[in-house]
Amino acid sequence: MAQLIKHPQASFLLRVRGESMKDAGIFDNNVVLVDRAITARSGHIVIAMVDGEFVCKTFWQRAGRIKLKAANVTFPDINPADGQTVEIWGVVVASIKQFKA
């Protein structure tokens, strides 16, 4: 587990709901390991809070503007409008798929 958790005090697990990140290998009901100590850069998969709702998306930033992009063509990108609240909670470092035992 030490290979995955670089910052234990800043890491947490979160269960993902939905299919918006399936092409990145993150499926409905997977658990993701999130590291809050990593600064999000373009191309990172992140957990973000958008207007009070958690989302898992790919983070893109260019010329001071950000976009949260789904990894499923049937889901729209999130292009925050002026005044819209977006907070990056952390970078996803692993996805865990649980099997029935």
Jmol script that loads the backbone (N, CA, C; Angstrom):
load data "model"
ATOM      1  N   MET A   1       0.810  -1.185   0.000  1.00  0.00           N
ATOM      2  CA  MET A   1       0.000   0.000   0.000  1.00  0.00           C
ATOM      3  C   MET A   1       0.862   1.261   0.000  1.00  0.00           C
ATOM      4  N   ALA A   2       2.066   1.168   0.531  1.00  0.00           N
ATOM      5  CA  ALA A   2       2.954   2.345   0.580  1.00  0.00           C
ATOM      6  C   ALA A   2       3.317   2.821  -0.824  1.00  0.00           C
ATOM      7  N   GLN A   3       3.262   1.933  -1.802  1.00  0.00           N
ATOM      8  CA  GLN A   3       3.532   2.335  -3.184  1.00  0.00           C
ATOM      9  C   GLN A   3       2.470   3.291  -3.694  1.00  0.00           C
ATOM     10  N   LEU A   4       1.245   3.145  -3.227  1.00  0.00           N
ATOM     11  CA  LEU A   4       0.141   3.973  -3.690  1.00  0.00           C
ATOM     12  C   LEU A   4      -0.068   5.216  -2.833  1.00  0.00           C
ATOM     13  N   ILE A   5       0.140   5.096  -1.534  1.00  0.00           N
ATOM     14  CA  ILE A   5      -0.150   6.205  -0.621  1.00  0.00           C
ATOM     15  C   ILE A   5       1.148   6.919  -0.266  1.00  0.00           C
ATOM     16  N   LYS A   6       1.425   7.995  -0.978  1.00  0.00           N
ATOM     17  CA  LYS A   6       2.650   8.777  -0.761  1.00  0.00           C
ATOM     18  C   LYS A   6       2.480   9.779   0.381  1.00  0.00           C
ATOM     19  N   HIS A   7       1.264  10.255   0.595  1.00  0.00           N
ATOM     20  CA  HIS A   7       0.976  11.257   1.626  1.00  0.00           C
ATOM     21  C   HIS A   7      -0.209  10.766   2.471  1.00  0.00           C
ATOM     22  N   PRO A   8       0.053   9.881   3.448  1.00  0.00           N
ATOM     23  CA  PRO A   8      -1.040   9.269   4.216  1.00  0.00           C
ATOM     24  C   PRO A   8      -1.996  10.273   4.870  1.00  0.00           C
ATOM     25  N   GLN A   9      -1.474  11.364   5.398  1.00  0.00           N
ATOM     26  CA  GLN A   9      -2.310  12.354   6.071  1.00  0.00           C
ATOM     27  C   GLN A   9      -3.215  13.102   5.099  1.00  0.00           C
ATOM     28  N   ALA A  10      -2.853  13.098   3.818  1.00  0.00           N
ATOM     29  CA  ALA A  10      -3.601  13.867   2.821  1.00  0.00           C
ATOM     30  C   ALA A  10      -4.368  12.967   1.848  1.00  0.00           C
ATOM     31  N   SER A  11      -4.461  11.683   2.159  1.00  0.00           N
ATOM     32  CA  SER A  11      -5.098  10.740   1.236  1.00  0.00           C
ATOM     33  C   SER A  11      -6.417  10.227   1.790  1.00  0.00           C
ATOM     34  N   PHE A  12      -7.349   9.959   0.884  1.00  0.00           N
ATOM     35  CA  PHE A  12      -8.628   9.389   1.295  1.00  0.00           C
ATOM     36  C   PHE A  12      -9.187   8.539   0.160  1.00  0.00           C
ATOM     37  N   LEU A  13     -10.144   7.688   0.500  1.00  0.00           N
ATOM     38  CA  LEU A  13     -10.827   6.836  -0.459  1.00  0.00           C
ATOM     39  C   LEU A  13     -12.226   7.390  -0.703  1.00  0.00           C
ATOM     40  N   LEU A  14     -12.695   7.259  -1.938  1.00  0.00           N
ATOM     41  CA  LEU A  14     -14.008   7.767  -2.314  1.00  0.00           C
ATOM     42  C   LEU A  14     -14.631   6.808  -3.319  1.00  0.00           C
ATOM     43  N   ARG A  15     -15.885   6.453  -3.109  1.00  0.00           N
ATOM     44  CA  ARG A  15     -16.587   5.581  -4.048  1.00  0.00           C
ATOM     45  C   ARG A  15     -17.156   6.431  -5.185  1.00  0.00           C
ATOM     46  N   VAL A  16     -16.926   5.984  -6.417  1.00  0.00           N
ATOM     47  CA  VAL A  16     -17.382   6.706  -7.607  1.00  0.00           C
ATOM     48  C   VAL A  16     -18.721   6.143  -8.056  1.00  0.00           C
ATOM     49  N   ARG A  17     -19.606   7.041  -8.428  1.00  0.00           N
ATOM     50  CA  ARG A  17     -20.900   6.651  -8.979  1.00  0.00           C
ATOM     51  C   ARG A  17     -20.995   7.194 -10.397  1.00  0.00           C
ATOM     52  N   GLY A  18     -21.486   6.377 -11.317  1.00  0.00           N
ATOM     53  CA  GLY A  18     -21.680   6.825 -12.688  1.00  0.00           C
ATOM     54  C   GLY A  18     -20.632   6.295 -13.643  1.00  0.00           C
ATOM     55  N   GLU A  19     -20.835   6.589 -14.909  1.00  0.00           N
ATOM     56  CA  GLU A  19     -20.009   6.046 -15.992  1.00  0.00           C
ATOM     57  C   GLU A  19     -19.209   7.116 -16.737  1.00  0.00           C
ATOM     58  N   SER A  20     -19.114   8.327 -16.187  1.00  0.00           N
ATOM     59  CA  SER A  20     -18.474   9.411 -16.936  1.00  0.00           C
ATOM     60  C   SER A  20     -16.971   9.227 -17.127  1.00  0.00           C
ATOM     61  N   MET A  21     -16.336   8.342 -16.365  1.00  0.00           N
ATOM     62  CA  MET A  21     -14.884   8.145 -16.485  1.00  0.00           C
ATOM     63  C   MET A  21     -14.523   6.736 -16.932  1.00  0.00           C
ATOM     64  N   LYS A  22     -15.472   6.027 -17.547  1.00  0.00           N
ATOM     65  CA  LYS A  22     -15.248   4.619 -17.899  1.00  0.00           C
ATOM     66  C   LYS A  22     -14.106   4.427 -18.892  1.00  0.00           C
ATOM     67  N   ASP A  23     -13.900   5.367 -19.816  1.00  0.00           N
ATOM     68  CA  ASP A  23     -12.814   5.205 -20.788  1.00  0.00           C
ATOM     69  C   ASP A  23     -11.437   5.439 -20.169  1.00  0.00           C
ATOM     70  N   ALA A  24     -11.408   5.922 -18.928  1.00  0.00           N
ATOM     71  CA  ALA A  24     -10.158   6.050 -18.178  1.00  0.00           C
ATOM     72  C   ALA A  24      -9.976   4.863 -17.232  1.00  0.00           C
ATOM     73  N   GLY A  25     -10.926   3.911 -17.289  1.00  0.00           N
ATOM     74  CA  GLY A  25     -10.827   2.720 -16.445  1.00  0.00           C
ATOM     75  C   GLY A  25     -11.439   2.886 -15.071  1.00  0.00           C
ATOM     76  N   ILE A  26     -12.204   3.950 -14.861  1.00  0.00           N
ATOM     77  CA  ILE A  26     -12.888   4.175 -13.589  1.00  0.00           C
ATOM     78  C   ILE A  26     -14.374   3.948 -13.840  1.00  0.00           C
ATOM     79  N   PHE A  27     -14.909   2.898 -13.208  1.00  0.00           N
ATOM     80  CA  PHE A  27     -16.279   2.479 -13.471  1.00  0.00           C
ATOM     81  C   PHE A  27     -17.175   2.734 -12.263  1.00  0.00           C
ATOM     82  N   ASP A  28     -18.482   2.690 -12.500  1.00  0.00           N
ATOM     83  CA  ASP A  28     -19.460   2.856 -11.439  1.00  0.00           C
ATOM     84  C   ASP A  28     -19.153   1.900 -10.294  1.00  0.00           C
ATOM     85  N   ASN A  29     -19.139   2.420  -9.088  1.00  0.00           N
ATOM     86  CA  ASN A  29     -18.926   1.666  -7.857  1.00  0.00           C
ATOM     87  C   ASN A  29     -17.458   1.371  -7.557  1.00  0.00           C
ATOM     88  N   ASN A  30     -16.516   1.822  -8.406  1.00  0.00           N
ATOM     89  CA  ASN A  30     -15.095   1.700  -8.066  1.00  0.00           C
ATOM     90  C   ASN A  30     -14.793   2.634  -6.903  1.00  0.00           C
ATOM     91  N   VAL A  31     -13.734   2.318  -6.189  1.00  0.00           N
ATOM     92  CA  VAL A  31     -13.229   3.192  -5.128  1.00  0.00           C
ATOM     93  C   VAL A  31     -11.939   3.808  -5.659  1.00  0.00           C
ATOM     94  N   VAL A  32     -11.813   5.124  -5.522  1.00  0.00           N
ATOM     95  CA  VAL A  32     -10.589   5.787  -5.970  1.00  0.00           C
ATOM     96  C   VAL A  32      -9.806   6.264  -4.758  1.00  0.00           C
ATOM     97  N   LEU A  33      -8.479   6.220  -4.902  1.00  0.00           N
ATOM     98  CA  LEU A  33      -7.568   6.760  -3.895  1.00  0.00           C
ATOM     99  C   LEU A  33      -7.208   8.166  -4.338  1.00  0.00           C
ATOM    100  N   VAL A  34      -7.466   9.132  -3.476  1.00  0.00           N
ATOM    101  CA  VAL A  34      -7.276  10.540  -3.804  1.00  0.00           C
ATOM    102  C   VAL A  34      -6.203  11.127  -2.897  1.00  0.00           C
ATOM    103  N   ASP A  35      -5.274  11.865  -3.491  1.00  0.00           N
ATOM    104  CA  ASP A  35      -4.192  12.509  -2.749  1.00  0.00           C
ATOM    105  C   ASP A  35      -4.370  14.019  -2.829  1.00  0.00           C
ATOM    106  N   ARG A  36      -4.642  14.642  -1.703  1.00  0.00           N
ATOM    107  CA  ARG A  36      -4.848  16.096  -1.648  1.00  0.00           C
ATOM    108  C   ARG A  36      -3.526  16.864  -1.646  1.00  0.00           C
ATOM    109  N   ALA A  37      -2.407  16.184  -1.420  1.00  0.00           N
ATOM    110  CA  ALA A  37      -1.113  16.869  -1.361  1.00  0.00           C
ATOM    111  C   ALA A  37      -0.525  17.119  -2.747  1.00  0.00           C
ATOM    112  N   ILE A  38      -1.089  16.497  -3.761  1.00  0.00           N
ATOM    113  CA  ILE A  38      -0.607  16.682  -5.131  1.00  0.00           C
ATOM    114  C   ILE A  38      -1.353  17.848  -5.757  1.00  0.00           C
ATOM    115  N   THR A  39      -0.608  18.785  -6.334  1.00  0.00           N
ATOM    116  CA  THR A  39      -1.224  19.897  -7.048  1.00  0.00           C
ATOM    117  C   THR A  39      -1.673  19.411  -8.414  1.00  0.00           C
ATOM    118  N   ALA A  40      -2.938  19.626  -8.717  1.00  0.00           N
ATOM    119  CA  ALA A  40      -3.496  19.160  -9.994  1.00  0.00           C
ATOM    120  C   ALA A  40      -2.853  19.899 -11.159  1.00  0.00           C
ATOM    121  N   ARG A  41      -2.468  19.129 -12.168  1.00  0.00           N
ATOM    122  CA  ARG A  41      -1.945  19.678 -13.425  1.00  0.00           C
ATOM    123  C   ARG A  41      -2.800  19.128 -14.555  1.00  0.00           C
ATOM    124  N   SER A  42      -2.737  19.808 -15.686  1.00  0.00           N
ATOM    125  CA  SER A  42      -3.506  19.360 -16.854  1.00  0.00           C
ATOM    126  C   SER A  42      -3.221  17.895 -17.148  1.00  0.00           C
ATOM    127  N   GLY A  43      -4.286  17.143 -17.351  1.00  0.00           N
ATOM    128  CA  GLY A  43      -4.171  15.721 -17.639  1.00  0.00           C
ATOM    129  C   GLY A  43      -4.400  14.833 -16.430  1.00  0.00           C
ATOM    130  N   HIS A  44      -4.328  15.396 -15.219  1.00  0.00           N
ATOM    131  CA  HIS A  44      -4.599  14.603 -14.019  1.00  0.00           C
ATOM    132  C   HIS A  44      -6.093  14.328 -13.894  1.00  0.00           C
ATOM    133  N   ILE A  45      -6.429  13.164 -13.391  1.00  0.00           N
ATOM    134  CA  ILE A  45      -7.810  12.878 -13.018  1.00  0.00           C
ATOM    135  C   ILE A  45      -7.971  13.401 -11.596  1.00  0.00           C
ATOM    136  N   VAL A  46      -9.034  14.159 -11.380  1.00  0.00           N
ATOM    137  CA  VAL A  46      -9.222  14.803 -10.087  1.00  0.00           C
ATOM    138  C   VAL A  46     -10.620  14.540  -9.530  1.00  0.00           C
ATOM    139  N   ILE A  47     -10.738  14.779  -8.243  1.00  0.00           N
ATOM    140  CA  ILE A  47     -12.039  14.907  -7.595  1.00  0.00           C
ATOM    141  C   ILE A  47     -12.224  16.397  -7.369  1.00  0.00           C
ATOM    142  N   ALA A  48     -13.324  16.910  -7.882  1.00  0.00           N
ATOM    143  CA  ALA A  48     -13.616  18.336  -7.747  1.00  0.00           C
ATOM    144  C   ALA A  48     -15.015  18.509  -7.174  1.00  0.00           C
ATOM    145  N   MET A  49     -15.206  19.642  -6.519  1.00  0.00           N
ATOM    146  CA  MET A  49     -16.531  20.023  -6.050  1.00  0.00           C
ATOM    147  C   MET A  49     -16.996  21.142  -6.973  1.00  0.00           C
ATOM    148  N   VAL A  50     -18.097  20.891  -7.679  1.00  0.00           N
ATOM    149  CA  VAL A  50     -18.664  21.869  -8.607  1.00  0.00           C
ATOM    150  C   VAL A  50     -20.046  22.240  -8.094  1.00  0.00           C
ATOM    151  N   ASP A  51     -20.172  23.474  -7.662  1.00  0.00           N
ATOM    152  CA  ASP A  51     -21.449  23.952  -7.113  1.00  0.00           C
ATOM    153  C   ASP A  51     -22.025  23.000  -6.071  1.00  0.00           C
ATOM    154  N   GLY A  52     -21.156  22.507  -5.173  1.00  0.00           N
ATOM    155  CA  GLY A  52     -21.605  21.660  -4.078  1.00  0.00           C
ATOM    156  C   GLY A  52     -21.734  20.186  -4.397  1.00  0.00           C
ATOM    157  N   GLU A  53     -21.373  19.783  -5.610  1.00  0.00           N
ATOM    158  CA  GLU A  53     -21.481  18.377  -6.014  1.00  0.00           C
ATOM    159  C   GLU A  53     -20.103  17.832  -6.382  1.00  0.00           C
ATOM    160  N   PHE A  54     -19.761  16.644  -5.844  1.00  0.00           N
ATOM    161  CA  PHE A  54     -18.487  16.017  -6.189  1.00  0.00           C
ATOM    162  C   PHE A  54     -18.542  15.436  -7.588  1.00  0.00           C
ATOM    163  N   VAL A  55     -17.455  15.607  -8.350  1.00  0.00           N
ATOM    164  CA  VAL A  55     -17.315  14.990  -9.665  1.00  0.00           C
ATOM    165  C   VAL A  55     -15.913  14.429  -9.792  1.00  0.00           C
ATOM    166  N   CYS A  56     -15.784  13.395 -10.592  1.00  0.00           N
ATOM    167  CA  CYS A  56     -14.487  12.817 -10.945  1.00  0.00           C
ATOM    168  C   CYS A  56     -14.313  13.068 -12.433  1.00  0.00           C
ATOM    169  N   LYS A  57     -13.304  13.847 -12.795  1.00  0.00           N
ATOM    170  CA  LYS A  57     -13.087  14.240 -14.192  1.00  0.00           C
ATOM    171  C   LYS A  57     -11.589  14.451 -14.439  1.00  0.00           C
ATOM    172  N   THR A  58     -11.229  14.575 -15.710  1.00  0.00           N
ATOM    173  CA  THR A  58      -9.864  14.933 -16.071  1.00  0.00           C
ATOM    174  C   THR A  58      -9.749  16.448 -16.073  1.00  0.00           C
ATOM    175  N   PHE A  59      -8.737  16.954 -15.393  1.00  0.00           N
ATOM    176  CA  PHE A  59      -8.512  18.392 -15.223  1.00  0.00           C
ATOM    177  C   PHE A  59      -7.690  18.925 -16.390  1.00  0.00           C
ATOM    178  N   TRP A  60      -8.148  20.004 -16.989  1.00  0.00           N
ATOM    179  CA  TRP A  60      -7.398  20.690 -18.044  1.00  0.00           C
ATOM    180  C   TRP A  60      -7.343  22.169 -17.707  1.00  0.00           C
ATOM    181  N   GLN A  61      -6.187  22.773 -17.903  1.00  0.00           N
ATOM    182  CA  GLN A  61      -6.036  24.209 -17.652  1.00  0.00           C
ATOM    183  C   GLN A  61      -5.210  24.825 -18.765  1.00  0.00           C
ATOM    184  N   ARG A  62      -5.719  25.939 -19.291  1.00  0.00           N
ATOM    185  CA  ARG A  62      -5.010  26.654 -20.347  1.00  0.00           C
ATOM    186  C   ARG A  62      -5.366  28.138 -20.237  1.00  0.00           C
ATOM    187  N   ALA A  63      -4.354  28.968 -20.234  1.00  0.00           N
ATOM    188  CA  ALA A  63      -4.528  30.421 -20.184  1.00  0.00           C
ATOM    189  C   ALA A  63      -5.423  30.851 -19.024  1.00  0.00           C
ATOM    190  N   GLY A  64      -5.240  30.209 -17.871  1.00  0.00           N
ATOM    191  CA  GLY A  64      -5.994  30.585 -16.693  1.00  0.00           C
ATOM    192  C   GLY A  64      -7.417  30.050 -16.628  1.00  0.00           C
ATOM    193  N   ARG A  65      -7.880  29.394 -17.661  1.00  0.00           N
ATOM    194  CA  ARG A  65      -9.227  28.811 -17.683  1.00  0.00           C
ATOM    195  C   ARG A  65      -9.111  27.313 -17.441  1.00  0.00           C
ATOM    196  N   ILE A  66     -10.078  26.761 -16.731  1.00  0.00           N
ATOM    197  CA  ILE A  66     -10.060  25.318 -16.497  1.00  0.00           C
ATOM    198  C   ILE A  66     -11.257  24.662 -17.172  1.00  0.00           C
ATOM    199  N   LYS A  67     -11.078  23.353 -17.403  1.00  0.00           N
ATOM    200  CA  LYS A  67     -12.142  22.517 -17.948  1.00  0.00           C
ATOM    201  C   LYS A  67     -12.038  21.176 -17.236  1.00  0.00           C
ATOM    202  N   LEU A  68     -13.169  20.584 -16.913  1.00  0.00           N
ATOM    203  CA  LEU A  68     -13.223  19.249 -16.348  1.00  0.00           C
ATOM    204  C   LEU A  68     -13.847  18.354 -17.406  1.00  0.00           C
ATOM    205  N   LYS A  69     -13.053  17.406 -17.876  1.00  0.00           N
ATOM    206  CA  LYS A  69     -13.430  16.618 -19.045  1.00  0.00           C
ATOM    207  C   LYS A  69     -13.779  15.189 -18.639  1.00  0.00           C
ATOM    208  N   ALA A  70     -14.902  14.699 -19.127  1.00  0.00           N
ATOM    209  CA  ALA A  70     -15.306  13.321 -18.892  1.00  0.00           C
ATOM    210  C   ALA A  70     -14.493  12.386 -19.788  1.00  0.00           C
ATOM    211  N   ALA A  71     -14.373  11.129 -19.363  1.00  0.00           N
ATOM    212  CA  ALA A  71     -13.715  10.107 -20.173  1.00  0.00           C
ATOM    213  C   ALA A  71     -14.788   9.171 -20.725  1.00  0.00           C
ATOM    214  N   ASN A  72     -15.810   9.783 -21.294  1.00  0.00           N
ATOM    215  CA  ASN A  72     -16.925   9.065 -21.898  1.00  0.00           C
ATOM    216  C   ASN A  72     -17.613  10.088 -22.800  1.00  0.00           C
ATOM    217  N   VAL A  73     -17.645   9.814 -24.093  1.00  0.00           N
ATOM    218  CA  VAL A  73     -18.139  10.811 -25.059  1.00  0.00           C
ATOM    219  C   VAL A  73     -19.607  11.171 -24.861  1.00  0.00           C
ATOM    220  N   THR A  74     -20.354  10.378 -24.110  1.00  0.00           N
ATOM    221  CA  THR A  74     -21.768  10.697 -23.902  1.00  0.00           C
ATOM    222  C   THR A  74     -21.986  11.709 -22.781  1.00  0.00           C
ATOM    223  N   PHE A  75     -20.910  12.113 -22.100  1.00  0.00           N
ATOM    224  CA  PHE A  75     -21.009  13.092 -21.024  1.00  0.00           C
ATOM    225  C   PHE A  75     -20.355  14.399 -21.460  1.00  0.00           C
ATOM    226  N   PRO A  76     -20.999  15.533 -21.176  1.00  0.00           N
ATOM    227  CA  PRO A  76     -20.412  16.821 -21.566  1.00  0.00           C
ATOM    228  C   PRO A  76     -19.257  17.220 -20.654  1.00  0.00           C
ATOM    229  N   ASP A  77     -18.356  18.037 -21.183  1.00  0.00           N
ATOM    230  CA  ASP A  77     -17.312  18.629 -20.368  1.00  0.00           C
ATOM    231  C   ASP A  77     -17.935  19.674 -19.456  1.00  0.00           C
ATOM    232  N   ILE A  78     -17.266  19.952 -18.368  1.00  0.00           N
ATOM    233  CA  ILE A  78     -17.693  21.031 -17.482  1.00  0.00           C
ATOM    234  C   ILE A  78     -16.759  22.206 -17.736  1.00  0.00           C
ATOM    235  N   ASN A  79     -17.309  23.268 -18.308  1.00  0.00           N
ATOM    236  CA  ASN A  79     -16.582  24.512 -18.538  1.00  0.00           C
ATOM    237  C   ASN A  79     -17.155  25.537 -17.573  1.00  0.00           C
ATOM    238  N   PRO A  80     -16.512  25.706 -16.412  1.00  0.00           N
ATOM    239  CA  PRO A  80     -17.101  26.579 -15.400  1.00  0.00           C
ATOM    240  C   PRO A  80     -17.366  27.991 -15.922  1.00  0.00           C
ATOM    241  N   ALA A  81     -18.565  28.464 -15.642  1.00  0.00           N
ATOM    242  CA  ALA A  81     -18.945  29.821 -16.022  1.00  0.00           C
ATOM    243  C   ALA A  81     -18.475  30.790 -14.943  1.00  0.00           C
ATOM    244  N   ASP A  82     -18.402  32.055 -15.284  1.00  0.00           N
ATOM    245  CA  ASP A  82     -18.042  33.074 -14.299  1.00  0.00           C
ATOM    246  C   ASP A  82     -18.994  32.982 -13.118  1.00  0.00           C
ATOM    247  N   GLY A  83     -18.429  32.975 -11.931  1.00  0.00           N
ATOM    248  CA  GLY A  83     -19.244  32.898 -10.728  1.00  0.00           C
ATOM    249  C   GLY A  83     -19.549  31.486 -10.267  1.00  0.00           C
ATOM    250  N   GLN A  84     -19.273  30.494 -11.102  1.00  0.00           N
ATOM    251  CA  GLN A  84     -19.512  29.104 -10.714  1.00  0.00           C
ATOM    252  C   GLN A  84     -18.385  28.653  -9.790  1.00  0.00           C
ATOM    253  N   THR A  85     -18.730  27.943  -8.744  1.00  0.00           N
ATOM    254  CA  THR A  85     -17.755  27.496  -7.761  1.00  0.00           C
ATOM    255  C   THR A  85     -17.179  26.143  -8.148  1.00  0.00           C
ATOM    256  N   VAL A  86     -15.848  26.086  -8.305  1.00  0.00           N
ATOM    257  CA  VAL A  86     -15.142  24.833  -8.592  1.00  0.00           C
ATOM    258  C   VAL A  86     -13.958  24.757  -7.645  1.00  0.00           C
ATOM    259  N   GLU A  87     -13.880  23.654  -6.903  1.00  0.00           N
ATOM    260  CA  GLU A  87     -12.759  23.449  -5.989  1.00  0.00           C
ATOM    261  C   GLU A  87     -12.173  22.066  -6.245  1.00  0.00           C
ATOM    262  N   ILE A  88     -10.873  22.000  -6.505  1.00  0.00           N
ATOM    263  CA  ILE A  88     -10.197  20.715  -6.705  1.00  0.00           C
ATOM    264  C   ILE A  88      -9.873  20.149  -5.327  1.00  0.00           C
ATOM    265  N   TRP A  89     -10.407  18.972  -5.045  1.00  0.00           N
ATOM    266  CA  TRP A  89     -10.210  18.347  -3.737  1.00  0.00           C
ATOM    267  C   TRP A  89      -8.985  17.446  -3.707  1.00  0.00           C
ATOM    268  N   GLY A  90      -8.553  16.950  -4.866  1.00  0.00           N
ATOM    269  CA  GLY A  90      -7.377  16.104  -4.884  1.00  0.00           C
ATOM    270  C   GLY A  90      -7.226  15.384  -6.210  1.00  0.00           C
ATOM    271  N   VAL A  91      -6.080  14.755  -6.361  1.00  0.00           N
ATOM    272  CA  VAL A  91      -5.731  14.030  -7.580  1.00  0.00           C
ATOM    273  C   VAL A  91      -5.952  12.536  -7.341  1.00  0.00           C
ATOM    274  N   VAL A  92      -6.624  11.898  -8.280  1.00  0.00           N
ATOM    275  CA  VAL A  92      -6.856  10.456  -8.191  1.00  0.00           C
ATOM    276  C   VAL A  92      -5.554   9.742  -8.578  1.00  0.00           C
ATOM    277  N   VAL A  93      -5.071   8.883  -7.676  1.00  0.00           N
ATOM    278  CA  VAL A  93      -3.824   8.166  -7.945  1.00  0.00           C
ATOM    279  C   VAL A  93      -4.041   6.682  -8.216  1.00  0.00           C
ATOM    280  N   ALA A  94      -5.238   6.174  -7.892  1.00  0.00           N
ATOM    281  CA  ALA A  94      -5.527   4.767  -8.144  1.00  0.00           C
ATOM    282  C   ALA A  94      -7.033   4.550  -8.143  1.00  0.00           C
ATOM    283  N   SER A  95      -7.440   3.509  -8.853  1.00  0.00           N
ATOM    284  CA  SER A  95      -8.837   3.088  -8.869  1.00  0.00           C
ATOM    285  C   SER A  95      -8.864   1.628  -8.441  1.00  0.00           C
ATOM    286  N   ILE A  96      -9.764   1.310  -7.535  1.00  0.00           N
ATOM    287  CA  ILE A  96      -9.846  -0.035  -6.985  1.00  0.00           C
ATOM    288  C   ILE A  96     -11.200  -0.633  -7.376  1.00  0.00           C
ATOM    289  N   LYS A  97     -11.145  -1.768  -8.025  1.00  0.00           N
ATOM    290  CA  LYS A  97     -12.368  -2.488  -8.394  1.00  0.00           C
ATOM    291  C   LYS A  97     -12.522  -3.635  -7.415  1.00  0.00           C
ATOM    292  N   GLN A  98     -13.651  -3.686  -6.744  1.00  0.00           N
ATOM    293  CA  GLN A  98     -13.898  -4.715  -5.742  1.00  0.00           C
ATOM    294  C   GLN A  98     -14.698  -5.855  -6.342  1.00  0.00           C
ATOM    295  N   PHE A  99     -14.256  -7.082  -6.111  1.00  0.00           N
ATOM    296  CA  PHE A  99     -14.954  -8.263  -6.578  1.00  0.00           C
ATOM    297  C   PHE A  99     -15.713  -8.907  -5.440  1.00  0.00           C
ATOM    298  N   LYS A 100     -16.792  -9.585  -5.748  1.00  0.00           N
ATOM    299  CA  LYS A 100     -17.545 -10.294  -4.716  1.00  0.00           C
ATOM    300  C   LYS A 100     -16.756 -11.505  -4.264  1.00  0.00           C
ATOM    301  N   ALA A 101     -16.712 -11.692  -2.948  1.00  0.00           N
ATOM    302  CA  ALA A 101     -15.959 -12.819  -2.402  1.00  0.00           C
ATOM    303  C   ALA A 101     -16.893 -13.920  -1.964  1.00  0.00           C
TER     304      ALA A 101
END
end "model"
wireframe off; spacefill off
backbone 0.3
color backbone group
